[in-house]
Amino acid sequence: MQILKVLVVIMGVLILAGFTFLGVELYKRMSDPNRASLTGPATTTTVIERPAEVTLDVPAGARIGEMLVAGNRVLFKVTLPQGPDRLYLIDPRTGAVTATVTAGPLKSTP
């Protein structure tokens, strides 16, 4: 009977430790400003002193098509008047273009 009491106490401590771990992890994930929200708008708001001005390197006549939020980045599809489409991945906090993808045929290496 003594062993059963010790096992019940140990299991109770493990259950409390598990709930504590889950609570701490949930708090960390909810308070992380870099984590993107998949269910709706972010709960934290940041104040930008002045709007970022971004200049994309596109020729005249290009059109910005679709936009998609990918994590904490924004993906723009740009349709060029003559040539392949381009995708721009932009960090909205800094306005920096983090990646550019140009569609086109694969180049084979001899």
C-alpha positions in Angstrom: 0.0 0.0 0.0 2.9 2.3 0.7 4.2 1.8 -2.8 0.8 2.7 -4.3 0.7 6.0 -2.4 4.2 6.9 -3.6 3.3 6.1 -7.2 0.1 8.3 -7.0 2.2 11.2 -5.6 4.8 10.8 -8.3 2.1 10.7 -11.1 0.4 13.7 -9.6 3.7 15.7 -9.7 4.3 14.6 -13.3 0.8 15.7 -14.3 1.4 19.1 -12.7 4.8 19.4 -14.4 3.2 18.6 -17.7 0.5 21.3 -17.3 3.0 23.8 -16.2 5.2 23.1 -19.3 2.1 23.4 -21.6 1.1 26.7 -19.9 4.6 28.2 -20.3 4.9 27.1 -23.9 1.5 28.5 -24.7 2.3 31.8 -23.1 5.6 32.0 -25.1 3.9 31.3 -28.4 1.1 33.8 -27.8 3.5 36.6 -26.8 6.0 36.1 -29.7 5.6 39.1 -32.1 7.5 37.2 -34.9 5.0 34.4 -35.0 2.4 34.7 -37.8 -1.3 34.3 -36.9 -3.1 31.8 -39.1 -6.6 32.4 -37.6 -6.9 36.2 -37.9 -5.2 39.5 -37.3 -2.3 39.7 -34.9 -3.1 40.6 -31.3 -0.2 42.9 -31.0 0.2 46.1 -32.9 3.4 47.9 -33.7 3.6 51.6 -34.4 5.6 52.5 -37.4 7.1 56.0 -37.2 6.9 56.6 -40.9 5.7 54.3 -43.7 8.4 52.3 -45.4 8.9 53.2 -49.1 9.9 50.2 -51.3 11.0 50.5 -54.9 10.7 47.3 -56.9 13.1 46.9 -59.8 10.4 46.4 -62.5 10.2 47.9 -66.0 7.5 50.3 -67.1 4.2 48.7 -67.8 4.6 45.9 -65.2 1.5 45.1 -63.1 1.4 43.9 -59.5 -1.0 40.9 -59.6 -1.7 38.7 -56.6 -0.4 39.2 -53.1 -0.1 36.5 -50.5 0.9 36.6 -46.8 3.5 33.9 -46.2 4.4 33.8 -42.5 5.7 37.2 -41.6 6.5 38.1 -45.2 4.4 39.3 -48.2 4.6 37.6 -51.6 3.9 39.8 -54.7 3.4 38.4 -58.2 4.5 41.0 -60.8 3.4 40.5 -64.4 6.0 41.9 -66.8 4.9 43.3 -70.2 7.6 41.4 -72.1 9.1 38.5 -70.3 8.4 36.0 -67.5 6.5 36.8 -64.3 8.5 37.6 -61.1 7.7 36.9 -57.5 9.0 39.3 -54.8 9.2 38.3 -51.1 9.1 41.4 -48.9 9.5 41.9 -45.2 6.7 44.4 -44.4 8.4 45.7 -41.2 11.6 46.8 -43.0 10.4 47.0 -46.6 13.4 44.9 -47.7 13.0 42.6 -50.6 14.3 39.3 -49.2 14.0 37.2 -52.4 13.1 37.5 -56.1 12.0 34.6 -58.2 11.9 34.8 -62.0 9.9 32.2 -63.9 11.4 30.8 -67.0 12.8 27.7 -68.7 15.3 25.6 -66.8 18.9 26.1 -68.1 20.5 22.7 -68.8 24.2 22.3 -68.1 26.2 20.3 -70.7 
